[in-house]
Amino acid sequence: MPKMKTHKGTAKRIKVTGSGKLVRERAFGNHILAKKSKARKRNIKTAAGVNGKIKKNVKRALGV
């Protein structure tokens, strides 16, 4: 059976931590920032984990 290929689009967006967790950036932080509150923009800057049912699919796409 051939090797699984890494899904490069997923690999550019999601990183695997040392403990094996999946970390992603949040959306909505690039433009039209004037109307967003400081607290909202501050929250957008923090990294988010990949959880729930999608985690299995993402791990398969990354070959983890």
Secondary structure, 3 states (H helix, E strand, C coil): CCCCCCCHHHHHHEEECCCCCEEECCCCCCCCCCCCCHHHHHHHHCCEECCCCHHHHHHHHHCC
